[in-house]
Amino acid sequence: MKDIAIRVENLKKVYKLYNAPIDRVKEAFSITKRKYGSEKYVLKDISFDVKRGEVVGIVGTNGAGKSTLLKIVTGVVTPTAGQIQMNGKVAALLELGTGFNPEFTGIKNIFLNGTMMGFTHEEMEKKLQSIIDFADIGDFINQPVKIYSSGMFARLAFSVAINVDPDILIVDEALSVGDMRFQMKCMKKMKDMMDNGVTVLFVSHDINAIRRLCTKCVWLKDGQVQLYDETNKVCDQYADYLKVNDQDNNTVIQETVIEEKKTEDDGIKKFVEGNRERVGEIAGIRLLNAQGDEIDEIKFI
């Protein structure tokens, strides 16, 4: 475990679903142990390791179990079965405003979050200015957070999470709320943390962000690990899966294309129509003039 920052072993999460609230009471007091509800497996035998200093992305469609996994990893939700081992100080940014008191000012919430992470008031005072500077919300830092916009929440929450010098940083889609300038600022800060050996677990629907930031990637599908490998390999297979599966009605998209035939003209590829489940790829682009000759520059008049 010396080189492992996060170890997830045989993790399961099951929720009981009931048609009516009274059914839960009936089941609890049933002498015959009759079951009134059904079981919904959100996570099924999840296992993987994250080494120290690795940046691991988690991708998957809505309902795949990504957020539930992060909540279990951070201790917000209790697993039904399995084990989680965390080696190091953890800072988590899950849902906006988590751990914030809406009646407190931004300043008071900074100290509140610091206390929840195990820091003393004196330690947080040393970190206070760097948190305020990064959040960059002006005089709103002295106002109750209940009047903050979602973007201000994101700024303050992320600023607190990254300025407490964590060993492990866990982020769940929170960066999608802020403006582009703030997102770029967060990405740069996360890059700096990664360069300093901080382990990061990052959930996002933004595949480009996953490719840009992560060294490895976990693809969750229906509560199970579909693939855990190098980032580009996982993202490519996940992107192909999305292209051939219509997420609105779970039907496979039938794409025409795909038998390839060579021609005599410079290797231009022609395709004949088929009806096969295949993802198309642009092999190349050429510019032609009105006579059909290839050109490499265009003059605008």
C-alpha positions in Angstrom: 0.0 0.0 0.0 3.0 2.3 0.2 2.6 3.5 -3.4 -1.2 3.3 -3.4 -3.2 6.5 -2.6 -6.7 5.0 -3.1 -7.7 1.3 -3.1 -11.3 0.2 -3.9 -12.1 -3.4 -3.3 -15.3 -5.3 -4.3 -17.4 -2.2 -3.7 -21.2 -2.6 -3.8 -24.0 -0.2 -3.3 -27.6 -1.3 -3.2 -30.6 0.9 -2.6 -34.0 -0.5 -1.6 -36.9 0.8 -3.7 -40.5 0.9 -2.4 -43.7 1.8 -4.1 -45.0 3.6 -1.0 -43.3 4.8 2.2 -45.5 2.5 4.3 -44.0 -0.5 2.6 -40.6 0.2 4.3 -42.4 0.1 7.7 -44.2 -3.1 6.8 -41.0 -4.8 5.8 -39.2 -3.7 9.0 -41.9 -5.3 11.2 -42.8 -8.3 9.0 -42.8 -11.5 11.1 -42.5 -13.6 8.0 -39.6 -11.4 6.7 -41.6 -10.6 3.6 -39.9 -8.2 1.2 -42.0 -5.3 0.1 -39.3 -3.5 -2.0 -36.9 -4.3 -4.8 -33.1 -3.9 -4.8 -31.4 -1.5 -7.2 -27.6 -2.1 -7.6 -25.9 1.2 -8.2 -22.4 -0.2 -7.9 -21.5 -3.9 -8.5 -18.1 -5.3 -7.4 -16.0 -2.2 -8.2 -12.3 -2.7 -7.8 -9.3 -0.5 -8.8 -6.2 1.1 -7.4 -5.0 4.7 -7.8 -1.3 5.2 -7.3 0.2 8.2 -5.6 0.5 11.1 -8.0 -1.8 9.6 -10.6 -4.7 11.7 -12.1 -7.6 9.3 -12.8 -10.7 10.4 -14.6 -14.1 8.6 -14.3 -16.4 8.6 -17.3 -19.8 7.1 -17.9 -23.3 8.0 -18.9 -25.8 9.5 -16.4 -26.8 6.8 -13.9 -23.6 4.8 -14.3 -22.6 5.3 -10.6 -19.9 7.9 -10.9 -21.1 10.3 -8.2 -22.1 7.5 -5.9 -18.6 6.1 -6.2 -17.1 9.4 -5.2 -19.5 9.9 -2.3 -18.5 6.5 -1.0 -14.8 7.2 -1.5 -15.1 10.4 0.5 -17.2 8.9 3.2 -20.4 10.8 2.5 -22.3 7.5 1.6 -21.8 4.1 3.3 -21.2 1.1 0.9 -23.3 -2.0 1.1 -20.2 -4.1 0.8 -16.6 -3.8 0.0 -13.7 -1.7 1.3 -12.1 1.7 0.6 -8.6 2.6 1.7 -7.4 6.2 1.5 -3.7 7.1 2.3 -3.4 10.8 2.8 -5.3 14.0 3.5 -8.4 14.3 1.3 -10.1 17.4 -0.1 -13.3 16.8 -2.0 -15.4 19.0 -4.2 -18.6 17.1 -4.8 -21.8 19.2 -4.9 -21.8 22.9 -4.8 -22.2 24.3 -1.3 -21.7 21.0 0.5 -20.5 21.8 4.0 -21.4 25.5 3.6 -23.8 27.2 6.1 -26.0 29.5 3.9 -26.4 32.0 6.7 -22.6 32.4 7.2 -20.4 34.7 5.2 -17.8 33.4 2.8 -15.1 34.1 5.4 -16.9 32.2 8.1 -17.5 29.3 5.8 -13.8 29.1 4.9 -13.1 28.6 8.6 -16.0 26.2 9.0 -14.7 24.0 6.1 -11.2 24.1 7.5 -12.4 22.9 10.9 -14.3 20.0 9.1 -11.0 19.1 7.4 -9.2 19.0 10.8 -7.4 22.4 10.6 -7.1 24.7 13.6 -8.3 28.3 13.4 -4.7 29.5 13.4 -3.8 27.2 10.4 -6.7 28.5 8.4 -5.7 32.1 9.1 -2.4 31.4 7.3 -4.3 30.0 4.3 -7.1 32.6 4.3 -5.6 35.2 1.9 -4.6 32.6 -0.7 -8.2 31.2 -0.6 -9.7 34.7 -1.0 -7.3 35.6 -3.8 -8.1 32.5 -5.8 -11.8 32.7 -5.3 -11.7 36.3 -6.5 -15.3 37.2 -5.6 -14.6 40.6 -4.3 -16.7 42.1 -1.5 -19.1 39.1 -1.6 -16.6 37.2 0.5 -18.1 39.2 3.5 -21.7 38.4 2.5 -23.9 35.4 3.4 -23.3 32.6 0.9 -27.1 32.2 0.5 -27.0 35.2 -1.9 -24.2 33.7 -4.0 -24.7 32.6 -7.6 -23.7 29.1 -8.5 -20.5 30.4 -10.0 -19.5 32.1 -6.8 -20.2 28.9 -4.9 -17.9 27.1 -7.3 -15.2 29.6 -6.9 -15.2 29.6 -3.1 -15.7 25.8 -2.8 -12.9 25.0 -5.2 -10.6 27.6 -3.7 -11.0 26.1 -0.2 -10.5 22.5 -1.5 -7.3 23.2 -3.3 -5.6 25.6 -0.8 -5.6 23.2 2.1 -2.7 21.3 0.6 -4.4 17.9 0.2 -2.7 14.6 -0.7 -5.8 13.5 -2.6 -8.2 15.8 -4.4 -11.6 14.5 -5.5 -13.6 16.6 -8.0 -17.1 15.8 -9.3 -18.2 18.0 -12.2 -18.1 21.2 -10.1 -15.8 23.0 -12.6 -18.6 23.1 -15.3 -20.4 25.8 -13.4 -17.9 28.6 -13.5 -17.1 30.9 -16.4 -14.4 30.0 -19.0 -11.8 32.2 -17.3 -12.4 30.5 -13.9 -12.3 27.0 -15.5 -9.0 27.7 -17.1 -7.7 29.0 -13.8 -8.8 25.8 -12.1 -7.3 23.6 -14.7 -3.9 25.4 -14.3 -4.1 25.0 -10.6 -4.9 21.4 -10.8 -2.0 20.9 -13.2 0.3 22.5 -10.7 -1.0 20.2 -8.0 -0.5 17.2 -10.2 3.1 18.3 -10.9 3.6 18.4 -7.1 2.4 14.8 -6.7 -1.2 15.3 -5.6 -3.4 12.4 -6.4 -6.6 13.4 -8.2 -9.9 11.6 -8.9 -11.9 13.5 -11.4 -15.4 12.9 -12.7 -16.5 14.8 -15.8 -18.7 14.6 -18.9 -16.1 16.7 -20.7 -14.0 14.1 -22.5 -11.5 16.8 -23.6 -10.9 17.8 -20.0 -10.4 14.1 -19.1 -7.9 13.7 -21.9 -6.1 16.9 -21.0 -5.8 16.3 -17.3 -5.8 12.5 -16.6 -3.1 9.9 -16.9 -5.6 7.0 -16.5 -9.3 6.6 -16.8 -12.1 4.4 -15.4 -15.2 3.8 -17.6 -18.3 2.9 -15.5 -21.2 1.3 -17.2 -24.3 0.2 -15.4 -22.5 0.3 -12.0 -19.5 -1.8 -13.2 -16.0 -1.1 -14.4 -16.2 -1.5 -18.2 -12.5 -0.5 -18.7 -9.7 0.9 -16.6 -6.6 1.8 -18.6 -4.6 4.6 -20.2 -6.7 7.7 -20.8 -6.8 7.9 -24.6 -7.6 4.2 -24.9 -10.5 4.4 -22.5 -11.9 7.7 -24.0 -11.7 6.4 -27.5 -13.7 3.3 -26.7 -16.2 5.3 -24.6 -16.6 7.8 -27.4 -17.2 5.0 -29.9 -19.8 3.5 -27.5 -21.6 6.8 -27.3 -21.6 7.2 -31.1 -23.2 3.9 -31.8 -25.7 4.0 -28.9 -28.6 6.4 -28.9 -28.8 7.4 -25.2 -32.4 8.8 -25.6 -34.0 5.5 -26.5 -31.2 2.9 -26.1 -31.4 1.9 -29.8 -28.3 1.4 -31.9 -27.6 4.0 -34.5 -27.3 2.3 -37.8 -24.6 4.2 -39.8 -24.1 3.7 -43.5 -20.5 3.4 -44.9 -18.2 1.1 -44.8 -16.6 -1.1 -47.4 -13.5 0.5 -48.6 -12.3 0.4 -52.2 -9.1 1.7 -53.6 -9.2 3.8 -56.7 -6.5 4.9 -59.1 -6.6 8.6 -58.3 -4.1 9.3 -55.5 -5.6 6.8 -53.1 -8.9 8.6 -52.7 -11.2 6.3 -50.8 -14.7 5.6 -51.9 -17.3 4.0 -49.7 -20.2 1.8 -50.6 -23.3 1.9 -48.5 -23.8 -0.8 -45.9 -25.9 -1.3 -42.8 -23.3 -2.1 -40.2 -22.7 -0.8 -36.6 -19.6 1.2 -37.3 -18.1 4.6 -36.3 -16.9 6.6 -39.3 -13.5 8.3 -39.4 -12.3 11.2 -41.6 -9.2 9.9 -43.3 -8.2 13.2 -44.9 -9.3 16.5 -46.5 -8.4 18.0 -49.8 -9.3 21.3 -51.4 -10.4 21.2 -55.1 -11.1 24.0 -57.5 -14.0 24.2 -59.9 -12.1 22.0 -62.4 -11.5 19.3 -59.8 -7.8 20.0 -59.4 -6.2 19.9 -56.0 -5.1 23.3 -54.6 -3.2 24.3 -51.5 -4.2 28.0 -51.2 -7.2 30.2 -51.7 -7.2 33.8 -52.8 -9.9 36.0 -51.4 -11.0 38.9 -53.6 
